[in-house]
Every structure is written in structure tokens, then in C-alpha cells.
Amino acid sequence: MWAFLFVFGYATAYDRYDLIVTQNGAPVNSFVDALYFSTLTFTTLGLGDFKPDPTVQLARVLVTSQAALGAILIAIFVFVLGRRAAR
């Protein structure tokens, strides 16, 4: 549940403040694309079709914090799932 809220919240920030661009540097103006980017960042896949706007420091901070938070929450999920399976 928390993961969905984080992904949706970060996507809202990316879309609202125009923090992501395509590889060509064109701004991304679609919430669906922002949600896609947020999901890929949270799961640390990073396919490379979108990137944080290099001219906006806030974009780099948010992307870095989301990737770190995603890695931590996924690790906790796997740990809890493993503990429950071991019972």
C-alpha cells in the first residue's frame, strides 16, 4: 500500500513541476508518463527513455530519494515475505 502512495506522490510531483524530460531533452507533459517514470525509478529499473531534467536540482534530489526509498521498501518486503514463508 505504501509503495503505491509513494509512486503516485512522486509521479504527481514530477508532473506538476515538469521535472522529467525525454532523452532528447523534450519536456514530458503527461501524468501517465510521469507515473511510468516514477514506477521505473521506484523499482530501480531505469530503462532510460526518460530522465530527470538536468537543469533542475530538485529533479535529481527527488529521483535519488525515490530510488533509495524504493530499494529500502522492496528489501523490507522481501525480508518480511521470507520470514512469513519460513514459519
C-alpha positions as CSV (number, residue, x, y, z in Angstrom):
1,M,0.0,0.0,0.0
2,W,2.8,2.4,1.0
3,A,4.6,1.7,-2.3
4,F,1.6,2.8,-4.4
5,L,1.3,6.0,-2.4
6,F,5.0,6.8,-2.8
7,V,4.9,6.1,-6.6
8,F,1.8,8.1,-7.1
9,G,3.1,11.0,-4.9
10,Y,6.4,11.2,-6.7
11,A,4.6,11.0,-10.1
12,T,2.4,13.9,-9.1
13,A,5.5,16.0,-8.2
14,Y,7.3,15.0,-11.4
15,D,4.2,16.0,-13.5
16,R,3.3,19.1,-11.5
17,Y,6.7,20.7,-11.6
18,D,7.9,19.4,-15.0
19,L,10.9,17.5,-13.6
20,I,11.4,14.9,-16.2
21,V,12.4,15.1,-19.9
22,T,12.9,12.6,-22.7
23,Q,16.4,11.5,-23.8
24,N,16.2,14.3,-26.4
25,G,15.5,16.9,-23.7
26,A,11.9,17.5,-24.6
27,P,9.7,18.0,-21.5
28,V,7.2,15.3,-20.5
29,N,3.8,16.7,-20.0
30,S,1.8,13.6,-19.4
31,F,0.8,12.3,-15.9
32,V,0.8,8.7,-17.4
33,D,4.4,9.2,-18.5
34,A,5.3,10.6,-15.1
35,L,3.6,7.6,-13.4
36,Y,5.6,5.3,-15.7
37,F,8.9,7.1,-14.8
38,S,8.0,7.0,-11.1
39,T,7.3,3.3,-11.2
40,L,10.6,2.6,-13.0
41,T,12.5,4.8,-10.6
42,F,10.9,3.2,-7.5
43,T,11.7,-0.3,-8.7
44,T,15.2,0.9,-9.8
45,L,14.8,-0.4,-13.3
46,G,15.6,2.8,-15.1
47,L,15.0,1.9,-18.7
48,G,16.4,5.2,-19.9
49,D,13.6,6.6,-22.1
50,F,13.0,9.4,-19.6
51,K,15.4,11.2,-17.2
52,P,15.4,13.9,-14.6
53,D,15.7,17.4,-16.0
54,P,19.4,18.2,-15.7
55,T,18.7,21.9,-15.3
56,V,16.6,21.4,-12.1
57,Q,18.4,20.3,-9.0
58,L,15.1,19.3,-7.3
59,A,14.6,16.7,-10.0
60,R,17.8,15.0,-9.2
61,V,17.1,15.0,-5.4
62,L,13.6,13.6,-5.9
63,V,14.8,10.8,-8.3
64,T,17.6,9.8,-5.9
65,S,15.4,9.8,-2.9
66,Q,12.7,7.8,-4.7
67,A,15.2,5.2,-5.9
68,A,16.7,4.8,-2.4
69,L,13.3,4.6,-0.8
70,G,12.2,2.1,-3.3
71,A,15.2,-0.1,-2.7
72,I,14.7,0.0,1.1
73,L,10.9,-0.8,0.9
74,I,11.5,-3.6,-1.6
75,A,14.2,-5.1,0.7
76,I,11.8,-4.8,3.7
77,F,9.0,-6.5,1.7
78,V,11.3,-9.4,0.7
79,F,12.5,-9.8,4.3
80,V,9.0,-9.9,5.7
81,L,7.8,-12.2,3.0
82,G,10.8,-14.6,3.7
83,R,10.1,-14.6,7.4
84,R,6.4,-15.4,6.9
85,A,7.3,-18.2,4.4
86,A,9.8,-19.7,6.9
87,R,7.0,-20.1,9.6
